[in-house]
Amino acid sequence: MTEDEFRADLLAAAASRAETHATGLREAFVFEVLERLREAGESPEAEICAEKVEGHHGRRLELDAFSLDDADLSLHLFIAIRDFWPVMPPRITLSEAREQGFNRLIGLFEQARDGWLTRNIEESRPLWAFASRLETAGRPSAVRVHVVTDRMVSERLREIPPQETSDDIPVTFQIWDVTRLQRIHEARNARDDLFVDLTSLPGGGLAVLPAAVGVGDYDAYLAVIPGEFLADIYLRHGSRLLEGNVRTFLGRRGNVNKGIASTLAKEPARFFAYNNGIATTASAVTAVDGLGHTHLLTGLSDLQIVNGAQTTASLAALRLEGKFSLSSVFVPMKLSVVAPELAGELVQQISRYANTQNAVRLSDFFANHPFHLRMEEISRRILAPAIGGSQVQTHWYYERARGQHLNDQASLNTAAKREQFLRRNPRHQVITKTDLAKVESCFDLMPDIACKGAEKSFTAFANLVAEEWEDEVKRSLYGDDWYRGAAARTILFRATEALVSKAEWYESGRGYRAQIVAYAIARLAELARRKSDGGRLDYMRVWSAQAAGDVLERQVLEIAEIMKQVLWSPPQAGQNISEWAKQQACRKRALDTDVPVVAGLDAFLIEKADARSDNRKQREDQRVTDGLADVTEVVTLGGPFWQRVRTFARTRRLISPDEDSALTIACACPRKVPADWQASRALAVKRRCEEAGFE
């Protein structure tokens, strides 16, 4: 894919998002880019806050989104510079990026910190709440300002040196242009612009002992890194250094590890003896020969901390506070150098095994969970009813991994085939895994979780699914009808977004639409539960119509206006509305608030007994589907394969008599075909053998 083609698809995705979620094109573009950066681990999850104001002395201030990074206590500010020309516009220069982006963001930050903004803009604006937060919060470790653009950066622009704000807070600069965004999408060297220079260390580099070099598909080194230098790297690059899974559960805002602080206060020289050290990866290193059998590393590309994030973040926080000297602190370091083409699989495994001693939830490594694989398979198979006289049935495409929808198009070699693909899989019917998690959180009566953002709602949803997946009965509910229902819930959610955006009572641009929608959907689900004596909405009716319909639209709009009043009435005057929406107290008040019932709602409700009957049918259907899939897999692998499995299992004593009987049938494939229960037992033995080393 050329850069022009990638840009065209990026803009098309933003336009589709604007239409689907009823937002402006600029907001949709910013959201689309920030989602890609978040999923690539390049920035924390951001909150849209599109504001333009004339500041003190007529200074132009502007903001499109912001994020407070829990991992390193830094503040991220985002602004868009985009043209939406049909062809690639001229390259963006550093002077343009400064004038139209960086300077406006830094000015906004400084005038928020000194209190000018809160004294001169209306309290109802989200920018006032944000400025108030900056004014009263502690000093951030750094301000990281970002320009996102649909243009390409000038070829002469290589690096933007860091600066400081007027009150000496470090400022770093990033421009996310079409080239970098495409590189992230293609997952090749996605972060190779993150380069750590080691030449300032004593001796001109980091002395390392080769542990495994040139003997496998990665190189490994052992090292001892000065604590001061490790802290400085983290303060410069922030949580971009943290491998994605680590970022998810670090959550250490304001909490320095007490053991680390105690050691630094009392026995800093023994830090090396007491600390387990850090495990890191890199995509490449530059090295020269050192003394003896050592090497001297002078630079690291794409350094990632996969274990030891708490150690690193705590050292950085303490260095920033200046309470303890880190001059005598040294940290053990294990470094694995993994080529970019292997990074997707190997780095995840290194992270997983390096973190097994910690309380890491299954959901932290949920990307390839069987749930996602099943939803992906279902979404490619079932077709939505054709509507409006159309003769083409479409899919609600489940995007298990970022970029799947685009990659499927790129694999087609003609424009006609790509057009046909888009007719069957339209952009506005793509459901990402974070979209799914947010929608399901709302319908599961957890709008407060949904308001905490994509990562937290996804983690909560992943924990729930991972737990239920262990129960065969609950697992069988996640079948074709469940996915049809999930698509129907997505239809209702997106319809609510559009309705709120157009409502007379909604203040466009400053109305906290995301929070209103989340609470309106949750209250609709609770209303349906109460009105049906423990039942629910009839999602299959929404699926059949592929639309919310007049009755549900009127009902949810009535609810949304009332939910706005709940959100606008926090218990403490002046409390930030977005923070109030994240609290359980807000959820309880919202779900207990009376709402009117519109005429005709009863026709969209399913009684509790009928809902249970539907669930039983779904379980039976899924059991049949799973059984057929197991039999197919056993037969496809063939008799010789199962003979090897049986030999391995018997030798290692990994098999019971009943399982041995099932494997006897599998060994006779295709002359004999196992029953579904026999196939299930054979596959269980196969998994057990693979865990024991069978290849």
N, C-alpha and C positions, 0 to 999 in steps of 0.2 A: 504494500500500500504506500503510495506516495504521500508526501506531506499535504499536498492539496486535497487528496482524497480523504485523508484522515481529518483534516480541518472541516471538510464538507460534512463528514459524518458527525463530527463533534457538534457542529452547529445544528444539524438535523436532530440530533439527540436532545439538544437544549430546546429547540422549537417544539419537539414532541412533548418534552417535560412541561413546557409552558402551557401547552394546550391541555394536557392530561390533568395537571394540578392547578390549573387556572391561576397562573402567575404571570408576571411580566417576563419579557424575553431576557432582560439583563439578569434578573434574579435567577431564572432557570439556568442560564449559562454559568453563573457563579456557583450555584448548587451542584451542577453536573461536574464542574472541574474539582470542587472541593471534595465531592464524594470519591472521585478518582484518587485524589491526593491522600485522603484518609485511608482508603483501602490499600494503597501502596505503602502506607506507613510514613509518608512524607510530612504529614501534619496531623494534629489531633482533630477530633470532630469539631466543626465550627457551627456557629449560630448566625443565621442570616440577620443582618441589621443594616438595611439600605438607607443611608442618611447623607444629606448634603446640607451644610450650614455655612453661613458667613461668620467667621470667628472674630476674636479680638483683633483690632487694627485692620479689619477687613480681610483677614487671612482666610483662604478657602480651605474648608475642612470637609473630608469625605470619607465614607466607610461603606463597605458592602457586607462584611462578615467579620466575626471575631471569635477567638477561642482562648480560654484559659487552660493551659496545659498542666494537668495534675502531676505529670511525671517529672517535670523539671521546673515548675513554678514560673514558666515564661508566659508572655502574652503574645498571641499571634493576631495580626491585623491584616485584612485582605481588601484589595480594591481591584476592580476590573477596568481594563483598557481594551475595548473591543470595537470592531468596525462592522462586522457582519457583511462585508463586501462579498459578492458572489465569487470573486477570484481573490487570491492571496494578496492582502494589502502590503504596502511597503514595510520593511523591517523596522522594528521599534528600537530607538536609540536609548542610551542611558539617560541623556538629558530629558527625553520625553517621559521615561519611567520615573525620574525624580520629580519633574514638574507636575505631571498628571497623577502620580501615584504616591511615591514614598513621602514626599514633603507634606502632602495632605494628611496622610495617616499619622506621621510623627506630630504634626501640629495638633491634630485631634487628640492624641494621647496627652500631650503636654497641657492643653487647655482643659482636659478632663481632670488631670492630676491637680492642677492649681485651683480648681473649683469654678472656672469661668463658665463652663458649659452648664452646670447645674443652676447657676444664677441667671442664665440668660435664655434657656429654652423651656418649653412646656414640660411639666412632669409626666404628662400622658405619653410622651414619646419614648420608644424603647431606647433611644440614644441617651435620654436623661437617666434612665435606670442603669445603663452601662457606665455612663460617666460617674454617677454616684458611687457605683461599685469600685471604680478605679480610684476615686477620690478618698474613699475610706479604707480600701484594702491595703494590705502590706505591699511593700516594694517588690515588683516582679524581678526575677533573676535576670531577665533579658526581654527586650521587645523585638519580635521577629516580624518584619513587615514584608508582605507578599503582593506582587502584581500578577494577576492572572489575565491572559490575553489570547486572542485568536490570531495574533500575528507571530512572526518569527523575530528572534532577537538579532541585532546587528552582529555580523560575524566578528567584528573587532572587540566585542564585549566578552571577556573571559571570566573576570571575577570582580565583585563589588566589595571593596574593603569595608569592614565593620566600622561603626561610629559609636557615639554616645549621645544620649539625650542631654537636655540642659541641666538635669540633676544627676548626671554621670551613670545612667543605666545603659548597659551595652545594647546596641542596635545592630541586627543583621538583616541583610537584604536578599530577597529571592525574586526572580522573574520566571514565571511558569508560562512558557510560550508553547507554540504548536509542536516544536521539535522535542522538547522535554516531555510533554504530555504523551506524544506518540511513543517515545521510548519507554515510558512507564506502562503504557497499554501493551506494548509488545513484550514487556517483562525481560528485556535484554539490557543488562547494565543500567537497570532502572535508577540506581542511585550512584552510578560511578562518578558523578560530579561531587560526591561527598569524599573528599580526599583529606587524610590526616597526615600532616608533615611532621616527621619525627626527628628532623635534623637539629632541632633546638635542644634536644636532650644531651646530657654530658657524653662526650665521645662521638657526637654527631649522629646518633641513632639509638635504636632499642636493641640491646644485645639479646639474642634468642638462641635457644638450644634446639636444633632440629629433632623432632620426635618421629616424624614419618614424612619423608620428602621423596617424591618420585617413585613410590612403591604402590600407589593406588590411585583413586580418582580424586584425591585431595592431598594437600600438604599440611603438616601440623608442626607447631612450634610451642615451646615453653619459654616463658619470660617472667621478669619481675619489673613492673612498671611503677614509677614514682607516683605517690598519691596526689601530689600537687598537679602533676601533668595530666593524670586521669581526670581530675576535677575540672581542669581548664578545658580539656577536650569537650567535656559534657556541657560546660557553660557556653562554649562556642556553638556547638551543634544541637544541644538539647536532646529531646526524645526521639529525634531522627536516628539516633544511635541505637535505639531500642528495637530489637526484633519484634514484629507485630504482636506475637502472642504475649511477650513480656509486657508490652505497653498496656494490654487489656487488664491485667490484674495487678499492676504495680500500685496505682491509686494511693500515692503517698503524700498528697498535698499537705505541707506543713508538718509532716511527721518524720522527723529524723530518727533513724534507728537508735534506740537508747543504748544498746550494747556498743555500737560503734562510737557514739558520743562519749560513753564512759571510758572506753579504751583510749581514745584520743586525749581525754582529760588526764588520765592517771598513768597510762603505760603506752604512749604512742610508739615507742620502739618495738613493742611486742605485737603491733597490729598484724604484721606478717604472720606471726605464729598463730594468732587467734582467728584470723579470717580465712574463709575457704577460697577466696579469690574470685576471679571472673572468668567466664567462658565466652569467647568472642569468635566471630567469623569475619572474613574479608573476601572480596572477589579477586584481589590481586595484591602483591606486595612488590616494593622495590628494595633490593638488598645488595649488600657488599659483604665480602668475607671479613670476619672478625678474628679475635684471638682464639687460639686453640681450635676447638670444634664448633665454635659459635659462628653465627651470622649476625650481621648488623642490619636491621631493617630501617630504611630511611623514609618509607612512606607506606600508607595503607589505603587501599581503595574500598569504599563501601564497608567501613568498619561497622559491625553490628554486635551489640551485647546481648547474648542469648541467655546468660545466667549471671547474676551479680548486679542486676540493675539497682537493687536496693543499696548495695555498697556504694556504687558509683554515684547515685543521686544524693546519698547522704553526705559523701565527701564533698560534692559540689556545693550543697547547701551550707555545710559548715565552713567551707572556704569563703563563700559569699558573705557569711555572717562575721568572719574574721575572729571567731572565738578561740580557735585552736590553730596552732601551727601544724602544717602537714609536711614540713621539711624532712622529718625522720620517718615518714609513713611510706611503706612499700606494699604493693599488692601483687599476689601471684596471678599470673595470666596464662590461660591456654588459648592458643590461636589456631583456628582451622581455616585454611585458604581453599575456598570452593569456587570452581569456575562458574560463570554466570549461567551456563546452560544446565548445570546440575543444581543450582541454588534452590530452585523451587521445591525440590524434594528433600535434598540433603540438609539444608539449613533448618527446615521444619523438624526433621528427625533429630538433629543435634539439639535444637531447642527443647524438644519433648523429653529426650533422655537426660539432658542436663538439668531439667527442672523436676525430675521425678521425686526428689527428696522434699520438694515443697508441696503445699496444698494446692495444686493446680487442678482446676476442674476439667472434666471431659470437654465441656463447652469451649474451653480455651483452644482446643484443637479440633474444632467442629467442622472445618471446611469440607472435609471429605466423609462426613458421617453418612451412614446408609440412608438416613432420612432425606438428605439433600439429593442423593443419587436417585432415590425412588421418586421424589417430586419432579426431578428433571426428566426422568423417563416417562412419567405420567403426562407431563405437560407437552411432550413431543408427540404423544399418541392420541390423546382425546381432543376432539374438536368442539368448539363452541357453536351453539345454534346460529345459523345465518339470520341476519335481521335486516329490516328495511328493504326487502326485495332483492338483497344480494344473493348471488348464486355461489359465493365463495365462503366456505366455512374456515374459521381461523383458530389458531392456538393462542392460549394464554401462556406465553413463553416464560419458563422459570429459569432465571439466570443464576445458576449455582455459583459461578465464578465471574468476576468482573470481566467484561469484554466478550463473553461467549456469543452474544447476539451479533456483534460486529464480526467476530472471527468466523462465524458460520457463513456470513455473507462473503467475506474475503476469500473463502475456499471455493466459491463458485466462479467459473471462468468466463462467464458472459454477463452482460448487463441485463439480458432478458431473464436469465436464471436468478439473478439478484433481485430483480423486480418481482418475480414470482414468489421468491422467499419472503419478501416484505409484505406481499398480499396475504400470505398464509400466517406470517408472524409479525404483525404490525408493531411498530415501536411503542405505541400507546398501550399495548397489551403485554409488555415485558414486566415481570415481577422479579425484583431482586430479593436476595435472602434477607437483607435488612428492611426492605419494604414489607415483606411478609411478617417479619418479627414485630414491627411497629403496629401493623394492622391487627395482628393476633393479640398483642398486648392490650389494645383498646377493647376489642370484643371480649377479652378475658377479664374485663373490669379492672385493668391496671393502667389507667391513663397517666398516672404519675410516673410510672416506669417509661412509658412512651415519650413523655416530655423530657426525660433525661437524655434523650438522643439515641442515635442508631446503635452505637456500640453497647450501651447498657441495656437497651430493650432487646437487642440480639442475644446478649449474654443470658438474660433472664429467660428468654424463649428457648435458647439452646439448652439451658439447665433442665427446663421442664421436659423438652422432647427427649433429651438424653436419659432422663429418669424413666419416662414412660416407655421408651424403646426397650428397656430391659424387661418389661412385662409383656409377654406374648399377646395377651388379650388387648391391652392398650395399643400396642404396636400395630395390631391388625386394623385399628380404626383409621390409620393414615393411608388411605387408599384413594381410588378414583373419586369417590363422592366427597371425601374430605378436601381434595384439591379443587373440585368444582365449587365447594363451599368457600374455600379460601379465595378463589377468584371472585366469587360473589361478594364476599366481605371487602375485597379490594375495590370492587365497583362501587359499593356503598360509601367507602371511605373517600374515594376520589370525587364522587358526586357531592359529598358534604363539603369538600374543599372548594368546589366550584360554586356551590350555593352560598357559602359564607362569604366568598370573595365578592359576590354580586349583591349581597344583602344591604339594604339601606342603612342598617344600624352598624355595619362594619366600617371601621375607619381604615381605609386602604393604606398600607405601608406602615401603620403604627398600631395595628389591632391584635397582635399576637394570634394570628390565624391558626398556627400549628397547635397551640394549646387549646383553643376553642374547639377545633375539629376533634382532637383526641378525646376531650371530655364529652362532646356531643355524642360521639360514637359509643363511648362506654355507657353513657346514660341511656341511649337507645337500647343497647343490649340488656341493661338492667330492667328497663321498662318492659321489654319483651318477656324477660324471665318472670317478672311479677304478674303480668297480665295473663300468662299462659300457665300459671301454677307450677313454675319450675321448668318450663319448656324453653323455647327459643324462637328466633325468627326463622322463617321458611327461606333458607338460602337457595334451595333449588328453584324456587319461583323467580328469584332475582337472576339466577344463572340462565334460566330458560328465556327470560326477557332481555338479558344482557344489559339491563338498566335498572336503576333503583325504582323507577315508577313514581307517579304523582303522589300516591299516599305516603310512601316512605320519605319522599323528598319534603313534603309538607311537615311530616312529623319531626324529622331530624332538624329542619330549619327552626321550628318552634323551640326545640330543645337547645339548639346552639345559642339562641339569643339569651336564654336563661343561664346557660353555662358561662356566657360572657360576664354576666352580672356576678356570678360566683367567683370567677377569676379576678374581677375588678374589686372584690371586697375582701382582701386578706385581713387576718385578725389584727395585724399591726399596721397602722397608717404609714404609707410610704414604702411598704415592703415591695420588693421587686416581684413583679407578677410572674415572670418566668421561673423564679425560685419558689414562689408559693405553689405553682402548678406541679412542682416535683415532690410535694409533701403528701404523706398519707392523710393528713388532716384535710387537705384540699379535696382529695379523692372521696373521703367519707362525707364531707359536706355536700359535694356535688351529687353523689349517688343517693343521698337522703333528701335532696331537694325535690319538691313536687314539680311535676311537669304536666301540661295538658295532653290529652289523648285525642288524636284527630279521628274523624269518622273513617271507617274502613280498615283500621289497623288490624282488627281481629282476623281478617282474611290472610294476613301475612304472618300469623303465629302458628306454631306447632306445639300441641300439648306435650307434657312430659312423657306420657306413655307412648305417644307416637314417635317422639325423639329417641326413646330407648329402642323401639322397634327398628327404626332406621339404623341405629348403631349396630344392632345385632346383624342386620343384613349386610352392612359394610364389613363387619368382622368376618362373616362367612365368605363374602366375595373375595376379601383380601387373602384369606387362608387358601382358597382355591388358586388364586393367582400366584401366591408364594410357593405353593406346592408344585405347580406346573413349572415355575422358574427353577426350583431346585432339581426336579427331574431332568429338565433340559440341560442344566449345567453338568450334572453327573454323566449323562449320556454323551455330551459334547466332549468332555475330557477323555473318555474312552477307557476300555478295560485295562490296557497296559499301564496307564497312569495310576489307576486305582490299585493295581497289583503292587506297584512301588510304594504307594501310601500304606497298604496293609503290611508289607514287610517292615517298613520303617516303624509303624505304630506297634507291631508285635515286638520288635527288637527293643524299643524304648519303653514297653509296657504302658502304652498310652491309650489302650483300647479295652472296652468291656466286652463280654460275650455277646450281648445284643448288638453292639456296634460291629463286632466281627462278622456277625451274620448279615448285616446290611452291606458291609463291604464285599462279602462273597458275591452278592447279587451285582454290585457295581463292577466287580472284576469281570463279570460275564457280559458286560455291555459291548456291542448293541444286541447280542443274541437274547439277553434278558434285560428287561426294563424295570427299575425299582419302583415301588410305590412311593408316594410323596413322603411318608414318614421315614422310609428307608433312605431316601435321598437326603433328607434333613440330617439323619444320623451320620451318613457318610461325609457330608460337608462339615459337620461338627468335628469329626476326626481329622479331616484335612486341615482345618484351621488350627487345631491343637498341634498337629505335626509341624505346621509352618512356624508356629511360635517356638517349637523345639529345634528349629534349624533345618527342616526339610525344604528342599528346593525343587 
